[in-house]
């Protein structure tokens, strides 16, 4: 299983939100590239980056910051937040980003998502954020009528290879992740599942690996010291993962 330490960007700083609430934000650093280097030195091969400004207003205010991260580390970087057009996808891929994460647009314009998945293959992922089992959109403020697990199956059928699935109720709470949910998701054949939201214990990483999760995003627990990245890498990150 791959580990993806997370860097959330707002105003060029490293921050974490609690359950997606911009009013409940903690700043953890003002040099995202240095933070990414620290993750790489701990053994990470991957990095999960979210442009919170882009997610909120669609701008590319953090584009140069993401560029510095990509150039400074050599990590396989996936980026989400405000990616709603092919032009934005192309800009990030040209920058050296490995995967672009589509969020709200995947719900609102499913045909666009299917086209991008067909055209760019493994370089497209979809972020599925769910509350009470249903897909949430527009910064987690609205709930759609579709169950998250059903949406994942539909994405798989449309050619999407990778889904980052977040249980909003667990995000940033450091109370553990929803393992039962991921057991259901990892049973979907032909879809790589990256678990996100609330992962706080080493035992959860072992459980996720055993059930076949492709990856796990580590966020607040790294910044507060609840999880040690180097130790986690030694536990679950294999030498080769297709």
N, C-alpha and C positions, 0 to 999 in steps of 0.2 A: 504493500500500500504506500502511496506517495503522501507526504506531508506538505501542506501548503501554508506556511506562516502568512499572516495577513497584515497588510498595510492599508489602512483607510486614510484617504487624503482629504483635507479641507484647508483651503488657503495655503497649500504647500506644506502643511504640517502633518505629523503622524497623530491620528486621533482614534478614539473608539467611541461609538454611540451605544447607549443602552436601549435595546429593542428598537433600533432605528430612529430614536427620538433625537432630533438635532438640538433640542434644548437640554439633553442629558449627555453632554459630550465631555470627554476627558482628553486633554492633550498629553501625548507621551513623548513627543520630540519634535524638533524643528528641522531635522535633516533626514528625510526619508531614504536617501541613497545610503547614508551611513547605517541606518537601521537594516536596510536590505543586505548590505555587506556583512553585518553581524549575523544575520540569519544564514547567509551562505557559509560563513566561517564555522557555524554550528553544525553544518552538514546538510542543510536544505538544498534541494535541487530545483525546487519550484517556489513561486511566490504568487500570492493572490492579492491583487491591488484593486481597490474600489475608489473611484473618483466621486466623492460625495457631492462636490459642487456640481459635477456633470449630471449626477443622478437627480439633483434638485432643480437645476435650471437649464440643463442641456448644454452648458458652455464647455470649453476645453481649457479652463483656467489652470488645470494641473498637468497639461500635456508636456511641458518642458520638464516638470518634476519626474513624470513617468519616463521620459526619455533618459534622464540622468540615471534613474534606477536600472533601466535596461542596459545601458552602456557600462555601468559601474560594476555589475555583478556577474553577468553571464548566466543568470538563472533563467529557467523557463517561466516566463511571466504571463499570467492571465489577467486581463483588465476588464472591469465592468464599471458601469455608471454613465448613463447618458448616451449609450451607443444605440442609435436609432436609425442610422442611415448606412448605406453601403460605403459612402465616402468616408465616414468615421471609421468603419471597419478597416478599409484600405489604409488609412493613415496610420492606424496602430500596427497593422501587420507590416507595413513598410518600415516602421520604427524598430521592428524586431520582436514585437509581442507575439507570443505563441498562440494564445487563444483570446478571442473577444467574447465577452459574456453579454448576451441579450437578455433584458429583463422584462419590463412592462410591455415593450414592443412585441415580445413573443406572444403575449396574450391578445393584444389589441390588433396586431397584424400578423396572424399566423402564417399567411401565404408568403409574406416577406421573409419570415424566419425560415420557412421550408426552402425558399430559393437560396438564401444565404448558406444554409447547411449543405445544399446540393453543390453550390459553387465553391465553397471554401472548406468543406469537409471537417477534418479534425480541428481546424482553427476556429470553429464556432462552438460555443457552449451556451446553454440557457440556464439562467439563474431562476429557480423556482422557489419563491418565498411563500410560506403558507402559515395561516393562523387558523386554529381549530379545524385543520385538515383541508381548508380551502385556499386557493391561490389568491395571494394579496398583490395588489398593483398600486402604482402611483405613490411610491414611498411608503408602502405598507398601510396606506390610509384607507384603501377600498378593498373589499373582498369580492372576488368573482364568484360565479355560481358553480365552478368546476372544482372537483376534488383534485388536490395536488398529485396524487398517485395516478389518477386517470389522465391528467394532463401530461405527465411524464410518459405514459404509454403512447399517447398521441404524438408527442415529440419524437419518440423513438421511431414510430411508424412513418414520420415525415423525413427521417434521415438524420436527425440530431444524434450525435454520438455521446455527448457528455452533458450531464445535468449537475449543477450545484444546488443542492436542496437545503433550504434553511427553515427550521421550525422557529418562527419569530418569537414565540413565548420563551424559548431557551437562550436567545441571542444575547450575549453580554452579561448573562445572569450568573455564570460560573456555578450552576447547579446541576450540571450534567446534561448530556444530549439525549435525544429521543431514540434510543436504540431500537425499540419496537418498530418505529416508523422505518428505520433504515433496513431492518430485516425484510420488510415488505418491498421497499424500493430496490434493494439489491437482487431481488428475485425476478426483476424485469430483465429478460434476456436481451442482449444486444445494446445495453445502455450502461455507460460508465457513470457511477454515482459518486459524487464528492459530497461528503457530509459536512454540514456547516451549522453552527449555532450551539453554543453552550458546552463544547467539548472541554472538559476540565480535569479528567482523571486518566492516568495511564491505562487503567483497566478498560476504559472505553475504546482506546486506540486498538488494544488487542482484540476486543469484541468486533470492532468495525473491520479489522483486517480479516478475521476469521469468517465473517459473513460475506466477504467479497467486495467490500467498498473499494473503489479505485483510489480514492484519496480522502483526506480529512483536512479541513481548514482549522488552523489554530489561531485564535485571536486574543481576546482579553486575558485568557489564562497564561499566555506567554508574557504579557506585559506586567502582570501582577506577580509573576513568579510561581504561580500555582503549577505550571508545567515547565519543564526544562527541555528546550528544543533538542539539544545535543543528545540527551538521554532518550528522548522520544524517537529520534532518527535511528539510533542504535537498536531500538526495540522492534520497529516495524518497517523501516524503509529498506527495501530489497535492492540488490545491485542492479537488476534489470527489471523494468516494467514496461510492457508494450503499450 
